Amino acid sequence: MTKKEQRVLALNARRALTHEERAQKCLAVCNALETIPELASAGVIFSYLAVEDEIDLSSYDKAARLT
């Protein structure tokens, strides 16, 4: 399978998620990010604002600002 084919499969799988499933998975990613020591000790963390069906990191962004 080519990289392009893998990307299409991944995008289709992500787009097939319900709103609730996407929210749960986004929260799981954010929780996992909080356990990475290098991120916890970083002075600056670059992030992004999710659009459409991208992973929403806003809960991690908020948590990172509070530490």
C-alpha angles and dihedrals in degrees: 000000000000125000089250091053091049090050092052091050092049093048092048092049091049092048091051092062118106118238090256093049091049091049091051093049093047090052090049090053091048092049090050091051090055090061095057108103094206091058092046091055097040117116093209130023122189116212138161141232109250119234128196108334100349121126108278109226096176095112090053091046090054093047092048091053091054095057 
